[in-house]
Amino acid sequence: MDYVSALVPPVVMAVFFTVVVRAIIKSQGGPNKAKEDAAVDEVLARAESATQAPHGSGA
């Protein structure tokens, strides 16, 4: 029975890892992709406008 107790933790870890990877893969693309792309575009636009503002307002 020692071999069963030795094999249980790696099997549990493998199952958990598989579930996590499947969840990550399922969350890619689809409606989530549009939301993520919009958020990134917004952040980039804010960063770009923030870097351009000080240069244009010089005295």
N, C-alpha and C positions, 0 to 999 in steps of 0.2 A: 504493500500500500504506500510505501515511500515514493514510488515512482508517480503515483497519482497526485500526491501533494506537491511533488516537484514540477509536474506539468501544468497544474491549474493556473498559477500566476502568469506564465507566458501566454497561455491560451486566452485568459481574460484580457490581457493587454492587447493581444492581436485582435480580438473582437472589438474592443474599445477603439483601437486605432482605425479599424475598418469603418466603424460607424462615423467617426470624426471625419475621415477622408470623404466618405459618401456625402456627408452633410455639407462639406466645403464645396464639393463638385456640384451638388444640386443648387447651391446658392449662387453659382456663377451664371451669368447670362440672364435672359428673360427680363421680367419687369425690374428686378433688382439691378441689373446692369444699367438701365436707363437712369435710375435714381443715383447710382454711384457716379456715373459719368456727369450728370448734372451737378452734383455736389463738387466734384473735382473741377469742372469748368468754372463754377462760381468762385471757388477759392483761388484759382489761377487768375481770374479776372480781377478779383480784389487785390491780389498781390501785384499785378501789373499796373493797376491804377494807382496803387500806393507808391510804387517806385517812380511813376511818371509825375505825380503831383508836386513833389519838392523841386524838381528840375524846372517845371513850368512857372512856378511862383517866385522865382528869384528876382531880386530887386535890381 
